[in-house]
């Protein structure tokens, strides 16, 4: 990949052909501006993986060019990867809005890198100036406070990233409305390229205001007479504030469960977004002593996360809260792609425990934070970009978004449906695809390790589907004899007591493989013997069962003693 000196390069390290892992870069000569750095929730087949981050190798290689990481808002798919990036490149200064900054600080502290990170607070009137690039911001609305669009100003015009947005004209919590004037001003000054949120590109209507959901939720909560368990994203302070206000209006006490929810509420109070009566929040001991109609439990776990508070309540493993008949559980969110099965399983579990579950759009307990088609076209009309790149969406969403942009006046040849790592360069003479940079998935497992490779994930999938077979033998190298075994162990493949004939045949097969391999050389290699056993045993088992379990061989080797005088 080669970027010419008079070209502005734009590329995504995550966020294209997917929901999550948002990370977009603008590069001009020796300066790079990074916009957001998120995670993605794993698909169900990624066993043992907590979340997915981006491949930062290109940025590590070009670390001296990076001037700033600017953050649009505080959702996990936009900030969750920041600690992992800063562990690789600690010198990057981070700019974020107050609420996002409070969440980032918590993550950095968990990773032990808070003290070594340069953090700055940004606002809608903040302007960052570097030698060749500058960055400004404009106010938008989403499902979290303090959301901003980002404009990176280059010699060829501004590259505008909308962040996640909708046009909510009646936002809650005294949050300001979108700044249409500033968006239009950017359009008048000249926007080179627009990177716009594609999440709801398939939705034909305007997205409902958060105030609409607040009214609906208030009516639902008012009509419930038993205990209420309210689950939503910890970062969705709008929804949290709505639930808390409904609890106040109905005379309920609130108990908070889940560390991220506790942190979110604490940050909301500290920043002045939440104003809580002094005696509203109570602990678990007190909540269990109150009558059900006086209780609301606010918790995490609306996405079916197995370790979250709601899942533990449903499974009966929560230390303080037990599910009771007559409980009402409100899911005030929609499943993120990849989490649908987990959420459905959790709902079933809760209903089996005797709870009434309210969820989904049909009950008006959730509205999206992303704009529909009309809002996407309005954004294009306001900023009037020369080029359009749909981001933050799966492939079909990106394609539909380009069609909407074309309807709103962007020529078809000026729209780009890119994939992660694909670099588009804008120059005085037009635009071109300049190549690719590394932008694959990096898996983070339950230990927090960010180097779980594809091979490991593949092995886990085989283990889950086919099981494990182990062959063990003791071998005398010197005399080329099998002293003990081979023994065959099966876990998750066949039940050994009911498969004695197959196990016996496998033992004989491995024995012959051992003898044949040792006969090939005067000094047989352990690695060659293990490889031969594994491959031959795998083929043998497939011929008998049409299944290929993970096959592992261990050979205990006895060697001649070497004496020295």
C-alpha positions in Angstrom: 0.0 0.0 0.0 1.3 3.4 -1.0 -0.3 6.7 0.0 0.7 9.7 -2.1 1.8 12.9 -0.4 -1.2 14.8 -1.9 -3.8 12.1 -0.9 -6.0 11.6 2.2 -6.3 7.9 3.1 -9.4 6.6 5.0 -9.6 3.0 6.3 -11.4 1.0 8.9 -9.5 -1.4 11.2 -12.9 -2.6 12.4 -16.6 -1.9 12.0 -17.3 -2.9 8.4 -19.3 -5.9 7.4 -20.1 -6.3 11.2 -21.8 -4.7 14.2 -19.0 -3.8 16.6 -15.3 -3.3 16.8 -15.6 0.2 15.4 -12.3 1.8 14.5 -11.7 4.3 11.7 -8.6 6.2 10.6 -7.8 9.2 8.6 -4.2 9.5 7.4 -2.5 12.4 5.6 1.3 12.3 5.0 2.8 11.6 8.4 -0.3 12.1 10.6 -3.0 9.6 11.6 -6.2 10.4 13.5 -8.0 7.3 15.0 -11.7 7.6 15.6 -13.0 5.1 18.2 -11.6 1.7 19.2 -14.2 -0.8 20.1 -14.9 -4.5 20.7 -17.3 -7.0 19.2 -19.3 -9.6 21.1 -18.3 -13.1 19.9 -20.6 -15.4 17.9 -21.9 -18.5 19.7 -19.3 -20.7 18.0 -16.4 -18.8 19.4 -16.1 -20.9 22.5 -14.3 -19.5 25.5 -14.0 -16.1 23.8 -15.2 -13.1 25.8 -14.9 -10.5 23.0 -13.2 -9.7 19.7 -10.9 -6.8 19.1 -9.1 -5.5 16.0 -5.6 -6.2 14.7 -3.6 -3.2 15.6 -0.4 -4.3 13.8 -0.5 -1.5 11.2 -0.9 1.1 13.9 1.9 -0.4 15.9 4.1 -0.2 12.8 3.1 3.4 12.2 2.9 4.5 15.9 5.0 7.7 15.4 2.3 9.0 13.0 -0.6 8.7 15.4 -1.6 12.1 16.7 -4.8 11.3 18.7 -7.5 8.8 19.4 -10.8 10.7 19.5 -14.0 9.0 20.8 -17.5 9.6 19.6 -19.3 8.1 22.7 -18.9 5.6 25.5 -20.4 2.3 24.2 -18.4 -0.8 24.3 -18.3 -1.2 20.5 -16.5 2.1 20.4 -14.3 2.2 23.5 -13.9 -1.4 24.7 -10.7 -2.0 22.7 -8.9 1.1 24.1 -7.0 -0.7 26.9 -5.7 -3.3 24.5 -4.5 -0.6 22.0 -2.8 1.4 24.7 -1.0 -1.7 26.1 0.6 -1.8 22.6 1.0 1.9 22.0 0.8 3.7 25.4 1.8 7.1 24.1 -1.5 7.8 22.2 -3.4 10.7 23.7 -7.1 9.9 24.1 -9.8 12.5 23.7 -13.4 11.7 24.9 -16.6 13.3 26.2 -17.1 13.4 30.0 -19.3 10.3 30.3 -17.2 8.3 27.9 -14.1 9.4 29.7 -15.4 8.2 33.0 -16.0 4.7 31.5 -12.6 4.7 29.8 -10.9 5.6 33.1 -12.5 2.5 34.7 -11.3 0.2 32.0 -7.8 1.6 32.1 -7.7 1.2 35.9 -8.7 -2.5 35.5 -5.8 -3.0 33.1 -3.4 -1.1 35.4 -2.5 1.5 32.8 -4.5 4.5 33.9 -1.5 6.4 35.3 0.5 6.0 32.1 -2.3 7.2 29.8 -2.8 10.7 28.5 -6.5 11.5 28.8 -8.3 14.7 27.6 -11.9 15.8 27.9 -13.5 16.9 24.7 -16.7 18.9 24.1 -18.7 20.0 21.0 -16.7 23.2 20.8 -13.3 21.5 21.2 -10.8 21.9 18.3 -7.6 19.8 18.2 -4.9 21.3 16.0 -1.9 19.4 14.6 0.7 20.3 12.1 -1.3 19.2 9.0 -4.7 18.0 10.4 -7.2 19.4 12.8 -10.3 17.8 14.5 -13.6 19.4 15.4 -16.8 18.0 16.8 -20.6 18.4 16.4 -23.4 17.3 18.7 -25.6 14.3 17.9 -28.1 12.2 19.8 -27.9 8.5 20.6 -28.8 6.1 23.5 -26.0 7.4 25.8 -25.2 11.0 27.0 -22.4 13.0 25.4 -22.4 11.8 21.8 -20.5 13.7 19.2 -19.8 13.4 15.5 -16.2 13.9 14.5 -14.8 16.0 11.6 -11.1 15.6 10.6 -10.1 18.6 8.6 -7.6 17.9 5.8 -6.1 20.1 3.0 -8.7 18.4 0.7 -11.7 18.9 2.9 -13.2 17.4 6.0 -13.6 13.7 6.6 -16.8 13.5 8.8 -17.6 10.5 11.0 -21.1 10.6 12.4 -20.6 8.1 15.2 -23.8 6.4 16.2 -26.6 8.8 15.8 -30.3 9.4 15.4 -32.1 12.7 15.2 -33.9 12.8 18.5 -35.6 16.2 18.7 -37.0 15.6 22.3 -34.1 14.0 24.1 -34.4 13.1 27.8 -32.2 14.0 30.8 -31.9 17.6 29.6 -29.5 16.5 26.9 -29.2 18.9 24.0 -30.7 18.2 20.6 -28.6 17.5 17.5 -26.7 20.5 16.2 -28.1 20.7 12.7 -26.5 24.1 12.1 -23.0 22.8 12.7 -23.6 19.9 10.4 -24.8 22.2 7.7 -21.8 24.5 8.3 -19.5 21.6 7.7 -21.4 20.9 4.5 -21.0 24.5 3.3 -17.3 24.5 4.1 -16.7 21.3 2.1 -16.9 17.7 3.2 -14.5 15.4 1.4 -16.0 12.1 2.7 -18.8 11.1 5.0 -18.4 8.0 7.2 -22.0 7.4 8.4 -23.7 4.9 10.8 -25.4 2.1 8.8 -27.0 0.1 11.6 -30.7 1.0 10.7 -30.2 1.4 7.0 -33.0 -1.2 6.5 -35.5 0.6 8.7 -37.8 2.8 6.6 -39.1 5.2 9.3 -37.7 7.7 11.7 -36.5 6.2 14.9 -38.7 6.9 17.9 -37.5 9.4 20.5 -36.2 8.1 23.9 -39.1 10.2 25.4 -41.6 7.8 23.7 -40.0 4.8 25.5 -39.8 6.7 28.8 -43.6 7.2 28.7 -44.3 3.6 27.7 -42.0 2.2 30.4 -43.5 4.5 33.0 -47.0 3.2 32.2 -45.8 -0.5 32.3 -44.0 -0.1 35.6 -46.9 1.7 37.1 -49.2 -1.2 36.3 -46.9 -3.9 37.9 -47.7 -4.9 41.5 -44.9 -7.4 42.2 -41.2 -7.1 42.3 -39.5 -5.6 39.2 -36.2 -6.7 37.7 -35.1 -4.1 35.1 -32.2 -5.1 32.8 -30.5 -2.8 30.3 -27.1 -1.7 29.2 -25.2 -0.1 32.0 -24.1 2.7 29.7 -27.7 3.6 28.6 -28.2 6.2 31.3 -31.3 7.4 29.5 -33.0 4.1 30.1 -31.6 3.8 33.6 -32.9 7.3 34.5 -36.3 6.4 33.2 -36.4 3.3 35.3 -35.3 5.1 38.4 -37.8 7.9 37.9 -40.6 5.3 37.5 -39.4 3.7 40.8 -39.6 7.1 42.5 -43.1 7.8 41.2 -44.4 4.4 42.3 -42.7 4.4 45.7 -40.2 1.7 45.1 -36.7 1.3 46.5 -33.9 0.5 44.0 -31.1 -2.0 44.4 -28.3 -2.1 41.8 -26.5 -5.3 40.8 -23.6 -5.8 38.4 -20.3 -3.9 38.6 -20.8 -2.1 35.3 -24.3 -0.9 36.3 -22.9 0.3 39.7 -20.1 2.2 37.9 -22.5 3.6 35.3 -24.9 5.0 38.0 -22.0 6.3 40.0 -20.6 8.1 36.9 -24.0 9.5 36.1 -24.4 10.9 39.6 -20.8 12.3 39.6 -21.3 14.1 36.3 -24.7 15.5 37.2 -26.8 13.4 34.8 -28.6 11.5 37.6 -30.2 13.2 40.6 -31.1 10.5 43.1 -33.0 11.0 46.4 -30.9 10.2 49.3 -32.7 7.1 50.5 -33.6 5.6 47.1 -30.7 3.2 46.7 -30.6 0.3 49.1 -28.4 -2.8 49.4 -29.5 -6.4 49.0 -30.0 -7.1 52.6 -32.6 -4.3 52.9 -34.3 -5.1 49.5 -35.0 -8.7 50.6 -36.9 -7.4 53.7 -39.2 -5.1 51.7 -42.6 -6.1 50.2 -42.3 -7.0 46.5 -44.4 -4.0 45.4 -41.8 -1.7 46.9 -38.8 -3.1 45.1 -37.0 -2.5 41.8 -33.8 -4.4 41.0 -31.6 -2.6 38.4 -29.1 -5.0 36.8 -26.9 -6.0 33.9 -27.3 -9.0 31.7 -29.8 -7.9 29.1 -27.6 -9.6 26.4 -27.6 -13.0 28.1 -24.0 -12.7 29.3 -23.5 -15.9 31.5 -21.7 -14.1 34.3 -23.9 -11.0 34.4 -26.3 -10.5 37.4 -29.5 -11.4 35.5 -28.1 -14.7 34.3 -27.0 -15.6 37.8 -30.5 -14.7 39.1 -32.1 -16.9 36.5 -29.8 -19.8 37.2 -30.2 -19.6 40.9 -26.5 -18.9 41.5 -26.8 -15.3 42.6 -25.6 -15.0 46.2 -28.1 -12.3 47.2 -31.2 -12.4 44.9 -33.4 -15.4 44.2 -36.1 -15.4 41.5 -39.6 -15.4 43.0 -43.0 -16.2 41.5 -44.7 -13.0 40.6 -41.5 -11.2 39.6 -41.6 -9.2 36.4 -38.4 -8.9 34.4 -38.1 -6.1 31.9 -35.6 -6.4 29.0 -35.1 -2.8 27.9 -32.9 -3.6 25.0 -32.7 -5.7 21.9 -30.3 -8.5 21.3 -27.0 -7.5 19.7 -26.3 -9.7 16.6 -24.7 -12.9 17.9 -26.5 -12.7 21.2 -30.0 -13.7 20.1 -29.8 -17.4 21.2 -28.3 -16.4 24.6 -31.0 -13.9 25.2 -33.8 -16.3 24.2 -32.4 -19.0 26.5 -32.3 -16.5 29.4 -35.9 -15.4 28.8 -37.0 -19.1 28.8 -35.1 -19.7 32.0 -36.7 -16.7 33.7 -40.2 -17.8 32.7 -39.5 -21.3 33.9 -38.6 -19.7 37.3 -42.1 -18.2 37.4 -41.3 -14.7 36.3 -43.3 -12.6 33.8 -40.9 -11.3 31.1 -41.5 -8.1 29.1 -39.2 -7.6 26.1 -39.0 -6.5 22.6 -40.3 -3.6 20.5 -43.9 -4.9 20.7 -44.0 -3.7 24.3 -42.5 -0.3 23.5 -39.8 -0.9 26.1 -36.9 -0.1 23.8 -36.1 2.2 20.9 -33.0 2.2 18.8 -30.2 4.7 19.2 -29.6 4.6 15.5 -31.4 6.6 12.8 -33.6 5.1 10.1 -33.5 5.7 6.4 -34.9 9.2 6.5 -32.4 10.3 9.1 -29.5 8.8 7.1 -30.6 10.7 4.0 -31.0 13.9 6.1 -27.4 13.5 7.3 -26.2 13.3 3.7 -28.2 16.4 2.7 -26.9 18.4 5.6 -23.1 17.7 5.2 -23.2 17.4 1.4 -20.2 15.0 1.0 -18.2 14.5 -2.2 -17.7 10.9 -1.3 -19.7 8.5 0.9 -18.5 5.5 2.9 -21.1 3.6 4.9 -19.7 2.3 8.2 -20.9 0.5 11.4 -23.0 -2.2 9.7 -23.1 -5.5 8.1 -22.6 -5.7 4.3 -26.2 -5.6 3.3 -26.7 -2.5 5.5 -23.7 -0.8 3.9 -25.1 -1.5 0.4 -28.5 -0.1 1.2 -26.9 2.9 2.8 -25.0 3.7 -0.4 -28.3 3.5 -2.3 -29.8 6.0 0.2 -26.8 8.3 -0.3 -27.3 8.2 -4.0 -31.0 9.1 -3.6 -29.7 12.1 -1.5 -27.4 13.4 -4.3 -24.1 11.5 -4.0 -23.0 10.1 -7.4 -22.9 6.3 -7.5 -19.2 6.3 -8.5 -18.5 8.3 -5.3 -19.8 5.7 -2.9 -17.6 3.0 -1.5 -18.7 -0.2 0.2 -15.4 -1.1 1.9 -14.2 -4.0 4.0 -12.0 -3.8 7.1 -8.4 -3.0 6.1 -9.4 -1.7 2.6 -7.7 1.7 2.0 -9.4 4.3 -0.1 -7.3 7.4 -1.1 -8.8 10.7 -2.0 -6.7 13.0 -4.1 -7.1 16.2 -6.3 -7.8 13.9 -9.3 -10.3 11.6 -7.7 -10.5 8.5 -5.5 -8.8 5.1 -5.7 -8.5 1.9 -3.7 -4.9 1.8 -2.6 -4.7 -1.7 -1.1 -5.1 -3.4 2.2 -3.7 -3.2 5.7 -4.0 -6.0 8.3 -7.4 -5.8 9.9 -8.4 -9.3 11.1 -10.1 -10.4 14.3 -8.1 -10.9 17.5 -9.8 -13.0 20.2 -9.8 -12.2 23.9 -10.6 -15.1 26.2 -11.9 -15.2 29.8 -8.4 -14.6 31.2 -8.1 -11.3 29.3 -5.5 -12.7 27.0 -5.6 -11.0 23.6 -3.6 -13.6 21.6 -6.0 -16.5 21.2 -5.4 -17.6 17.7 -7.7 -19.1 15.1 -6.1 -22.5 15.6 -7.1 -22.4 19.3 -10.7 -21.4 18.5 -10.8 -24.2 15.8 -9.6 -26.8 18.3 -12.2 -25.7 20.8 -14.9 -26.1 18.1 -13.7 -29.6 17.3 -13.6 -30.5 21.0 -17.2 -29.3 21.5 -18.5 -31.1 18.4 -16.4 -34.3 18.1 -14.7 -34.9 21.4 -11.1 -36.0 22.3 -9.2 -39.3 21.8 -5.8 -39.8 23.4 -3.4 -42.6 22.6 -0.6 -43.4 25.1 2.3 -45.8 24.8 5.7 -46.5 26.4 8.4 -47.1 23.8 12.0 -48.4 24.0 13.9 -46.6 21.3 17.1 -48.6 21.6 15.5 -51.9 21.0 12.5 -50.6 19.0 9.9 -52.2 21.3 6.5 -51.2 22.6 6.9 -51.8 26.3 3.3 -50.8 27.4 0.1 -49.9 25.7 -1.0 -48.4 23.5 -3.9 -47.3 25.7 -6.8 -45.4 24.2 -8.8 -42.8 26.2 -12.0 -41.2 24.9 -13.6 -38.0 26.3 -16.7 -36.7 24.5 -16.3 -39.1 21.5 -17.6 -42.5 22.5 -18.5 -44.0 25.9 -15.7 -46.4 26.5 -17.7 -49.1 28.3 -20.1 -49.4 25.4 -17.4 -49.2 22.7 -14.9 -51.8 23.8 -14.7 -53.4 20.3 -13.8 -50.0 18.7 -11.3 -49.2 21.4 -9.6 -52.6 21.0 -9.4 -52.2 17.3 -7.9 -48.7 17.7 -5.3 -50.0 20.1 -4.2 -52.7 17.6 -4.1 -50.1 14.9 -1.9 -47.7 16.9 0.4 -50.7 17.8 1.0 -51.5 14.2 1.6 -47.8 13.3 4.2 -47.7 16.1 6.0 -50.8 14.9 6.0 -49.7 11.3 7.4 -46.2 12.2 10.2 -47.5 14.3 11.2 -50.0 11.6 11.7 -47.1 9.1 14.8 -45.8 10.9 17.6 -46.7 13.2 16.9 -43.6 15.2 13.2 -42.8 15.0 12.1 -39.3 15.9 9.5 -38.8 18.6 7.8 -36.0 16.4 7.5 -38.4 13.4 6.0 -41.1 15.5 3.4 -38.8 17.2 2.4 -37.3 13.8 2.0 -40.8 12.3 -0.1 -42.0 15.2 -2.3 -38.9 15.2 -3.0 -39.0 11.4 -3.5 -42.7 11.1 -5.7 -42.9 14.2 -7.8 -40.0 13.0 -8.4 -41.7 9.6 -9.1 -45.1 11.3 -11.8 -43.5 13.6 -13.4 -41.7 10.7 -13.6 -44.9 8.7 -15.5 -46.6 11.6 -17.6 -43.7 12.9 -17.6 -40.9 10.2 -16.4 -38.5 13.0 -13.1 -36.9 13.5 -12.4 -36.2 17.2 -9.3 -34.3 18.2 -6.6 -36.9 18.3 -3.6 -36.6 20.6 -0.8 -39.0 21.1 1.7 -39.4 23.9 4.7 -41.7 23.7 6.8 -42.2 26.8 10.3 -42.8 25.4 13.0 -44.9 27.3 16.5 -44.0 26.1 19.9 -45.7 26.6 21.9 -44.2 29.5 24.9 -42.1 28.6 27.7 -42.3 31.1 30.7 -39.9 31.2 33.9 -40.3 33.2 
